[in-house]
Amino acid sequence: MNKIALFSLVILLFVSCKQKNIKAVNVVEDAVKPNIILIFTDDQGYGDLGCYGSPNIETPNIDLMASEGIRLTSFYAAAVCGPSRAQLMTGSYHSRVSHSFNELPNSKLGLHPDEITIAEVLKKADYKTMHIGKWHLGDVPEFLPTNQGFDSFFGFPYSHDMWPYHCNTVVEELKDTVLMQEILKRKKKLGYTVGGSWNFPDLPLMENEKVIELDPDQNEMTRRYTDKALEFIEENSKEPFFLYLAHTMPHTNFFVSDNYKGKSERGLYGDAVMEVDWSTGQILNKLKELGIDDNTLVVFSSDNGPTPKYATDGGSAGLLKGAKGSMYEGGLRVPAIFRWPGTILSGARSNAMSSTIDLLATFANIAGVEIPKDRVVDGKNLMPLLTGQAEGSPHEYLHYFALNNYKKPSNYKAIRNKDWKLFVKRTDSSEFKPLELYHLNEDPSEKYNRISQYPEIVNKLLKEAEHFYQWLEENRRPVGQINIPNQ
């Protein structure tokens, strides 16, 4: 070997060793980045967990999770599924991203591909990302999870009740004998009545962007989601990961496996919650088994309040007034439990205002990446609250928005500052008129309108509501749209 060849070999070995060292450093850095698991239920009420006061639904695993973490009691989602998921993913109010509605199958609308989701933020920190369960932010390929920052997807592109057996499907035995017999069979099995008028297509169960089944047996979906979640956690236990597990339960229609049928005093609804509790226990046990429990933040919450459709046979908002769709607290105040042993508070509870819009900023902080700087992000980092470094809310005000057509101005309904909540109405002259004022600490059920007693509070909140509304409209982003032939 001549001197030039020997010199080249030395240089090659040096470079190779240096690359290995760089890789080794990266592995160490990756190993200390915490994993993040977000468990998001569907239409589960504020009062339907043991740790939030349910007297008749047993949730031992979620209750244990709460005792080992921090339980937030003034945590807000949106009032309906689609808007709730839009603001969760973007860290911005759903009105900010013009997504204040629920898409139906084959919609031309969805979360705009230019929006930066939680998954896309975490991808900047080299997280592996997976979404399991309900998406409901657009079902055409441009809007699916795999085009919004998720490496993989297993679940339904929209709500699981958007199928031929929707609980509101009219029973007309002479119209379609086979279909109606199936609906009658399900009615007998599930125990609720039918009525209304819907005509949805077969429900697609998807793996990434491929439909793998139509109208699957939904009694098995909580178990199948859980199996997929455990598989993902195990496969990615050596690198940082983000798992977004959005259960389709306990949204109507209620489905449970044979293991949980008849287990609850609250009928099928309670059975469905109990199976979600089982699923949560399986995930927490897997983290311990893999030795990554202390390096994983697990968050449990719900997308909105309980459906009012089945009254006490459905979900309960506990002492809160209202249900899904309502701007009263029962419509959008939801359970929220954060657990990260050794890092955040344990056995704690906080009534500080917080929201699903805060999760993007919180997760970004944990992963060591910045939130998007080219747009307004309404959410705040919750880590000071979760670790006990701060006791109060990072928000001075929270704002309430109802459903709305994406072409119209946002449907602003109420504002909260600490314990005070003011309902407003936007008049034809584009001014806000105060309607109702409640002190949520003294009157969590919103029974006593105190608007005439505290004009100074009303004026303060009214002024802030008008200011925020104008600012939001000036900084509002468009919904995603595609052109579909014949629509």
C-alpha positions in Angstrom: 0.0 0.0 0.0 1.5 3.3 -1.0 1.5 6.4 1.2 -1.4 8.0 -0.7 -3.6 4.9 -0.3 -2.7 4.6 3.4 -3.5 8.3 4.0 -6.8 7.9 2.3 -7.6 4.8 4.4 -6.8 6.7 7.6 -9.0 9.6 6.5 -11.8 7.2 5.6 -11.6 5.5 9.0 -11.5 8.9 10.8 -14.6 10.1 8.9 -16.4 6.8 9.5 -15.6 6.9 13.2 -16.8 10.5 13.4 -20.0 9.6 11.7 -20.6 6.8 14.2 -19.9 9.2 17.0 -22.4 11.7 15.6 -25.0 9.0 15.2 -24.3 7.8 18.8 -24.9 11.3 20.1 -28.1 11.6 18.2 -29.3 8.3 19.6 -28.7 9.5 23.1 -30.5 12.8 22.3 -33.4 10.9 20.8 -33.6 8.6 23.8 -34.2 11.4 26.2 -37.0 13.0 24.1 -40.2 12.0 25.8 -42.8 10.0 24.0 -46.3 11.5 23.8 -49.6 9.6 23.8 -52.9 11.4 23.4 -56.0 9.4 24.1 -59.1 11.2 22.9 -62.6 9.9 23.4 -65.7 10.8 21.5 -68.8 12.5 23.1 -67.7 11.5 26.6 -69.2 13.7 29.2 -67.4 15.6 32.0 -69.1 13.4 34.6 -68.5 10.0 33.2 -65.2 9.0 34.8 -64.8 7.9 38.4 -62.2 10.5 39.1 -64.7 13.2 37.8 -67.5 12.0 40.0 -69.3 9.3 38.1 -71.3 7.2 40.6 -72.0 4.3 38.3 -69.3 3.8 35.7 -66.2 2.1 36.9 -62.9 3.5 35.5 -60.1 2.2 37.7 -57.3 2.5 35.2 -58.2 6.2 34.3 -58.7 6.9 38.0 -55.3 5.5 38.8 -53.8 7.6 35.9 -55.4 10.7 37.5 -54.0 9.8 40.9 -50.5 9.5 39.4 -50.8 12.7 37.4 -52.7 16.0 37.3 -56.4 16.4 36.7 -57.6 19.6 35.1 -61.2 20.7 35.9 -61.5 23.7 33.6 -60.3 22.2 30.3 -62.1 23.0 27.1 -62.6 21.4 23.8 -65.1 22.6 21.2 -68.8 21.7 21.3 -68.8 19.3 18.3 -66.5 16.6 16.9 -65.0 18.2 13.7 -64.3 21.6 15.1 -62.8 20.1 18.2 -60.3 18.0 16.2 -59.4 21.0 14.0 -58.4 23.1 17.0 -56.7 20.2 18.7 -54.5 19.5 15.6 -53.7 23.2 14.9 -53.4 24.7 18.3 -55.8 27.4 17.2 -59.5 28.1 17.7 -61.6 26.2 15.1 -62.9 29.5 13.9 -59.4 30.7 13.3 -58.9 27.9 10.8 -62.5 28.2 9.4 -63.3 24.7 10.4 -66.5 25.1 12.5 -68.5 22.2 11.0 -68.6 18.4 10.6 -67.8 17.0 7.2 -70.1 14.3 5.8 -68.7 11.5 3.7 -67.1 12.6 0.3 -67.0 16.2 1.4 -65.0 18.6 -0.6 -63.9 20.4 2.6 -61.3 19.5 5.2 -58.4 20.8 7.3 -56.3 22.9 5.0 -53.1 21.1 3.9 -51.2 24.3 4.7 -52.1 24.0 8.4 -49.3 22.8 10.6 -50.6 20.0 12.8 -49.2 18.6 16.1 -47.9 15.7 14.1 -46.0 18.0 11.7 -44.5 19.9 14.6 -43.3 16.8 16.2 -41.9 15.4 12.9 -39.4 18.4 13.1 -38.0 16.6 16.2 -37.9 13.3 14.4 -40.8 11.7 16.2 -42.5 8.7 14.7 -46.2 9.5 14.4 -49.4 7.4 14.2 -53.1 8.2 14.3 -55.5 5.5 15.3 -59.3 5.9 15.3 -61.5 8.7 14.2 -60.1 11.5 12.0 -63.0 13.6 10.8 -61.0 16.4 9.2 -61.7 15.4 5.6 -61.9 12.0 3.9 -60.4 12.7 0.5 -56.6 11.9 0.2 -55.5 15.5 0.4 -57.0 15.8 3.9 -56.2 12.3 5.4 -53.8 12.0 8.4 -51.0 10.7 6.2 -51.0 14.0 4.5 -51.1 15.9 7.8 -47.9 14.7 9.4 -48.8 11.2 10.5 -46.5 8.4 9.3 -49.4 5.9 9.5 -53.2 5.8 10.1 -55.6 3.1 11.1 -59.2 3.9 11.6 -62.2 5.8 10.1 -61.9 9.0 8.1 -65.1 10.4 9.7 -67.6 9.6 12.4 -68.4 5.9 12.8 -72.2 6.5 12.8 -72.0 7.7 9.2 -72.9 4.4 7.8 -76.1 2.6 6.6 -77.0 1.7 10.1 -77.1 5.2 11.5 -79.3 5.3 14.5 -81.5 7.9 12.9 -82.1 5.8 9.8 -85.8 5.5 9.1 -87.1 2.0 9.4 -89.1 1.2 6.3 -89.3 -2.6 6.0 -90.8 -2.5 2.5 -88.2 -0.1 1.1 -85.1 -2.3 1.5 -85.8 -5.5 3.3 -82.2 -6.6 3.8 -81.0 -3.3 5.1 -84.0 -2.6 7.3 -83.8 -6.1 8.8 -80.2 -5.3 9.7 -81.3 -2.0 11.2 -84.1 -3.7 13.2 -81.7 -6.3 14.4 -79.2 -3.6 15.6 -82.1 -1.7 17.2 -83.0 -4.8 19.2 -79.3 -5.4 20.0 -78.4 -1.8 20.9 -81.6 -0.9 22.7 -82.4 2.5 21.2 -85.1 3.7 18.9 -84.7 5.0 15.3 -86.1 8.0 13.5 -85.0 10.8 11.2 -83.6 10.5 7.7 -80.0 9.6 6.8 -78.6 7.7 3.9 -74.9 7.2 4.3 -72.6 4.9 2.3 -70.7 1.9 3.7 -68.2 2.9 6.4 -64.6 2.5 5.2 -62.0 1.2 7.7 -58.6 2.5 6.4 -55.0 1.6 6.8 -53.0 4.6 5.7 -54.8 5.7 2.5 -56.2 2.3 1.6 -59.7 1.0 2.5 -59.2 -2.4 4.0 -62.8 -3.2 5.1 -66.3 -1.9 4.7 -68.8 -1.8 7.7 -66.5 -3.7 10.0 -67.9 -5.2 13.2 -67.7 -2.2 15.4 -68.1 -4.2 18.6 -64.4 -5.1 18.1 -63.1 -1.7 17.2 -61.9 -0.6 20.7 -60.0 -3.8 21.0 -58.5 -3.5 17.5 -57.5 0.1 18.2 -55.8 -1.0 21.4 -53.9 -3.8 19.6 -52.7 -1.4 17.0 -51.6 1.1 19.7 -49.7 -1.5 21.6 -48.0 -2.7 18.4 -47.0 0.9 17.5 -45.6 1.6 21.0 -43.6 -1.7 21.1 -42.1 -1.1 17.6 -41.1 2.5 18.4 -40.0 2.1 22.0 -36.4 2.9 21.2 -37.2 6.3 19.5 -39.4 9.2 20.3 -43.0 8.7 19.2 -46.4 10.4 19.1 -49.5 8.3 19.2 -52.9 10.0 18.7 -55.5 7.4 19.7 -58.9 8.9 19.0 -61.5 6.3 20.2 -64.8 6.2 18.4 -66.5 5.4 21.7 -68.7 6.4 23.5 -70.3 8.2 20.6 -73.6 6.8 19.4 -74.0 4.1 18.1 -72.6 2.4 21.2 -70.5 -0.7 20.6 -68.6 -3.0 23.0 -67.0 -6.4 22.8 -68.5 -9.4 24.6 -66.0 -8.9 27.5 -67.8 -5.6 28.5 -71.4 -6.1 27.6 -73.6 -5.7 30.7 -70.7 -4.7 32.9 -71.9 -1.3 33.8 -74.9 0.0 35.7 -75.2 2.7 32.9 -76.1 0.3 30.1 -74.2 0.2 26.8 -72.9 3.7 27.2 -71.2 2.8 30.5 -70.0 -0.5 29.0 -68.3 1.4 26.2 -66.6 3.8 28.7 -65.4 0.8 30.7 -63.8 -0.8 27.6 -62.0 2.5 26.9 -60.8 2.4 30.5 -59.5 -1.1 29.9 -57.7 0.1 26.8 -56.0 2.9 28.7 -54.8 0.4 31.3 -53.3 -1.8 28.6 -51.3 1.2 27.2 -50.1 2.2 30.6 -49.0 -1.3 31.4 -47.2 -1.6 28.1 -45.2 1.5 28.9 -44.1 0.0 32.2 -43.3 -3.3 30.6 -41.0 -1.6 28.1 -39.3 0.6 30.7 -40.4 3.8 29.1 -43.1 4.8 31.6 -41.0 7.6 33.1 -40.3 9.0 29.6 -43.8 9.2 28.3 -46.4 11.9 28.7 -49.9 10.4 28.5 -52.9 12.7 28.1 -56.6 11.6 28.3 -59.4 13.8 27.2 -62.6 14.0 25.2 -63.7 15.9 22.1 -66.9 17.5 23.5 -69.7 17.0 25.9 -72.1 14.1 25.9 -74.8 13.7 23.3 -78.2 14.7 24.5 -79.9 12.2 22.2 -80.4 9.4 24.8 -80.6 11.5 28.0 -79.5 9.5 31.0 -79.0 6.4 28.8 -76.2 8.4 27.1 -73.4 10.4 28.7 -73.5 12.8 31.6 -71.9 16.2 32.0 -72.3 15.8 35.8 -73.2 19.1 37.5 -72.5 21.1 34.4 -75.4 22.5 32.3 -75.9 21.6 28.7 -74.5 18.9 26.4 -72.8 18.4 23.0 -73.4 21.4 20.8 -74.2 23.7 23.7 -72.2 26.8 24.7 -73.0 26.0 28.3 -70.2 24.3 30.2 -71.5 20.8 29.7 -71.1 21.2 25.9 -67.4 21.8 25.8 -65.8 21.4 29.3 -64.2 18.0 29.3 -62.1 15.7 31.5 -58.3 16.2 31.0 -55.7 14.1 32.7 -51.9 14.5 32.2 -49.6 11.8 33.5 -45.7 11.8 33.2 -44.2 10.1 36.3 -41.3 12.1 37.8 -41.7 15.1 35.6 -45.2 16.6 36.1 -47.3 16.9 39.3 -48.7 13.7 40.8 -52.1 13.4 42.6 -52.8 17.1 41.7 -55.8 19.0 40.5 -56.1 22.4 38.9 -59.1 24.6 38.0 -57.0 26.9 35.9 -58.4 27.6 32.4 -56.8 25.5 29.7 -57.9 23.9 26.4 -57.1 21.5 23.6 -55.7 24.4 21.7 -52.8 24.3 24.2 -51.6 20.8 23.4 -49.7 21.8 20.2 -47.6 24.4 22.1 -47.2 22.1 25.1 -46.0 19.1 23.0 -43.7 21.4 21.0 -42.1 22.6 24.2 -41.6 19.0 25.4 -40.0 18.0 22.1 -37.8 21.1 22.0 -39.2 22.6 18.8 -40.7 26.0 18.1 -44.4 26.5 17.3 -45.1 27.9 13.9 -44.1 31.6 13.7 -45.8 32.5 10.4 -49.4 32.4 11.8 -51.4 33.0 14.9 -51.4 30.0 17.3 -53.9 30.6 20.1 -52.7 27.9 22.4 -50.2 28.2 25.2 -47.6 26.0 26.7 -49.1 24.2 29.8 -45.8 22.8 31.2 -45.5 25.5 33.9 -49.0 24.6 35.1 -48.4 20.8 34.8 -45.1 20.9 36.7 -46.3 23.3 39.5 -44.0 26.2 38.4 -47.2 28.2 37.8 -50.6 27.9 39.5 -52.7 30.1 37.3 -53.9 29.7 33.7 -51.6 30.8 30.8 -54.8 32.4 29.4 -56.3 35.7 30.6 -59.4 34.9 28.5 -60.9 31.9 26.7 -63.4 32.3 23.9 -66.4 30.2 22.9 -67.4 29.6 19.3 -70.4 27.7 17.9 -70.9 25.8 14.6 -70.7 27.9 11.5 -70.6 27.9 7.7 -67.0 28.4 6.6 -68.0 31.2 4.3 -69.5 33.3 7.1 -67.9 35.3 10.0 -67.1 33.3 13.1 -70.0 32.5 15.4 -68.7 34.0 18.6 -70.8 33.1 21.6 -69.1 33.7 25.0 -65.9 34.7 26.8 -64.4 33.6 30.1 -62.0 35.5 32.3 -61.1 33.5 35.5 -64.4 32.7 37.2 -66.6 35.0 35.1 -68.3 33.9 31.8 -70.3 36.3 29.6 -72.6 35.2 26.8 -72.9 37.6 23.9 -74.9 38.0 20.7 -73.6 39.6 17.5 -76.3 42.0 16.2 -77.1 42.9 12.6 -75.1 46.0 13.1 -72.0 43.8 13.9 -72.0 44.9 17.5 -72.0 42.5 20.5 -74.9 42.5 22.9 -74.4 41.0 26.4 -76.9 38.2 27.2 -76.0 36.3 30.4 -73.3 36.5 33.0 -72.3 33.6 35.3 -69.7 33.1 38.1 -68.5 29.6 37.4 -66.9 29.0 40.7 -70.0 29.9 42.8 -72.4 28.6 40.1 -70.8 25.9 37.9 -74.3 24.8 36.7 -75.0 28.3 35.3 -78.3 28.7 37.0 -78.1 32.3 38.1 -77.7 35.1 35.5 -76.0 38.0 37.3 -75.8 40.4 34.4 -77.7 43.1 36.1 -75.5 43.0 39.2 -72.1 43.4 37.7 -72.1 46.0 34.9 -68.4 46.7 35.3 -67.6 43.0 34.7 -70.0 42.9 31.7 -68.4 46.0 30.1 -64.9 44.6 30.6 -65.7 41.2 29.1 -67.8 42.8 26.3 -64.9 45.0 25.3 -62.4 42.2 25.2 -64.8 39.9 23.3 -65.3 42.6 20.6 -61.5 43.2 20.4 -60.7 39.5 20.1 -63.5 38.9 17.5 -62.1 41.6 15.3 -58.5 40.4 15.6 -59.5 36.8 14.9 -61.4 37.8 11.7 -58.4 39.8 10.5 -56.1 36.8 11.1 -58.5 34.0 10.0 -57.1 31.2 7.8 -59.1 29.4 5.0 -60.6 25.9 5.2 -59.2 23.3 2.8 -61.2 22.8 -0.4 -61.0 20.5 -3.4 -63.0 20.3 -6.6 -65.0 17.2 -6.9 -66.8 16.6 -10.2 -70.6 16.9 -10.1 -70.6 18.7 -6.7 
